[in-house]
Amino acid sequence: MEGAADEATLDVKIKARHCGVLQFRGVLYGVDGPHGGHPYADITTPARTVHVR
């Protein structure tokens, strides 16, 4: 099954334990074999910066 990267979404809730600046990035991994194999980074999103007070 193949599809474009903009067809899927993911919502994640994270609880920060300290104040400061956090950066998050999403990475979609693929594998090089039909039944698994070695993973490789297929798509990487730009970093998103969050300021925690």
Phi, psi and omega in degrees: 000125178238151178199167179284155183294336183273007180270351183238150175226161179213130176249130182230135175253129182234137178255112180282136180263347182223153174283156177139201182251128177243146175237136180236147179215141178259142179227126174260123182259145172242172176236155186266017178218159182292337180239035184108198181136208181276128179284151174217149179286115183270312180225134177235130179275160172295155179289142175246130182260134179234132177259121182257129179258000000 
